[in-house]
């Protein structure tokens, strides 16, 4: 990220924004924009990076890595199938253990965010989630589920008799597993933008 400052300036100019206009869109002062561009401030929080990418009209991966680097970027989660990782161009991520110490997960993992205009239980706009594809119950927690042809997020628990139960965020009762409900992936990490 050594060249982040010059990249911010390049993308700002490409977007035809002056420092004050960009600052208003991001919710910071124009002095902060100057510090970012000059490299005087090198640590920029995730929520500010997301807001900066949105204000500049570019992806977060382009902001962080530029055009020449091919890295996994968050995939949009839609309510309609197929699962985002079923796209052959989907980029898998390596999830450092330190980010999710409570999870014991090895295998593929994808970074997802709700697509614009899509709503999911347990997620808000701008959330990032790491999802490990699996059709098998691993442990109690949040899962991406296909329910009657729609993607949704459900808290999945297992009763003593082995039956799986699916709970929505605002529902008081859980729904028992049935053929119309299929596990797609386990949420192994979730990051939410902090309020400005």
N, C-alpha and C positions, 0 to 999 in steps of 0.2 A: 504494500500500500504506500510505498515511498512516493509514488507519483500521483497520489490522490489530489493534492492541492492543485497542480496544473490541470489535472483532468476535470476538476470542478469548474475551473475557469474556462476551459475549452468547451465543456458542455453548456455552461451559462451563456457563452457567446453564441454557440450554435443555436440555443433556444431564444436568442435575441432578448436576453434579460440583462438589465443592469444589476449591480449588487443590491440596491435598495429593493427592487422588485422581487428578486430571488429571496431576500431576507424576509419580506412580507409573506411570501408563499410558504416558507419553511417555519416561520414563527421565531426568528432570531433577529439580531441587529445586523446592519450592514457591516459593522466592524467585525462581527463574528465571521461573516462571509470572507472578509479580507484576510482574517487570521487563518481560516481554513485554506484559502487559495495560496497563501504564502507558506503554509506549512508551520506557522507559529503554534497552531493548535493541531496536534496530530491524532489525538484520541477523539473520535466522534461516536457518540452512542448509537445503538441500533435504530432507535426510534427517529433520531435526527437523520440518519442515513436513508431510511425509508422515505421520510418526508422530502429529503433533498432529491432523491431519485424521482419521486412523483413530480416535484416542482420543475425538474429539468426535463421531464418527459422521457426518461430512459429507464431501463431495467436496473435493478440493484447490482446485478453482476457487471453490467457495462460501467456503472459508476465506480465500482471497486476495482475492476480488472481491465477496463478498456475494451476495445473492439477485437484485439488480437488474441485474447486468451479465451479458450473454450472451457468453461467451468459449469458445474451444475448450478442452475438457477432455480428458484422456487417454481414449482409447477402449479397451475391453477386447479383448484378443486371445484368441480362442478357438481350439481345435484344429479345430473344425468350420467349414466355409464358412457364410456368405459372408465376404469380407474386411470388416473393421470399417468402412472408408470407404464401403462400398456402402450403408450406412444413410443415408437422405436427410437425417437430422438431424445427421450427423457433422460436426464442426467442423474445418475446415482450419486449419493454423497457418502463420504466416510464420516461417521459421527463419532467424535472423540468421546471417550468414556467420561471425561470430566464434565461434559455438558449434561449428561443424564446418569449420574451415579446410582440412582435408585433402580435403574433398569438393567436387566441382564439380557442384552441383545447382541447377537452376532448375525451378520448377514446384510442383505440389501436394505437400504434406507433411502427415502426420498423426502425432499423438503417441499412442503405444500403450503399454499395460502388460499383462503377462499377467493374464488373468482369475483370480479366486480359484480355487485348486485345479488350475489348468492348469500344465503343465510344458513348457518348450521348451528345446532345446539352445541354448547360448550366452547364455541369460537366467536370471536368478534372480528370486524373488519381490520385487516392489518396483522392479524396473528400469523405466526409461522409455526408449522408443526412438522415434526419429523415422523414419518410413517414407515413402518417396516411391513412390507406385504406378507400376509399370512392368512390362511383360511382356517387355522387351528387356534383354539383358545390357549393362551399362554399363561396369563395371570389376570386378576381383576384389574380393570382400568378402562381407559377410553379406546374405542376401536372405530375405524371407518367400516361402515356396514352398508350392504346393499339390501334395502327393504322395499319389497314390492316394486322393483325397478328404479328406485331412487337411492342416491347416496345420502347417508346421514351419519352423524356421530352419535354413538351410544356408549353409556357406561355398561360394561358387561361383567357380570358376576356369575359364579358357579355355585349352585346349591350343593348341599351334602349328598344329594342323590345323583349328582353329576349333571343335572339340567342347567342350561345357560339361561340367564335372565338379562333382558335389555331394558335400560332405563333412559328416557329422554331427560333433558335438563329440568324442565318445568312440570314433569308428570310425577304424581305421587305414587303411582303403581308401576311395576315392571311388567314387561311383556315376555312371555315364555318363548324360547326358540321354536321356530317352525320352518318348514321348507322355504317360505317366501323371504326368510331372513338369512343373509350369508355374510360371514366375516370376510373382509377384504384386507385389512391391515391393522396393526397395533400402533397407537400413538405412543412413541417413545420419548418425545420431547415437545414442549410447547413454549413459545416465547411470545409475550404480548407487549405491544408498544407501551411505554410508560407515558403518562400524561405530561404534557409540556408545562 
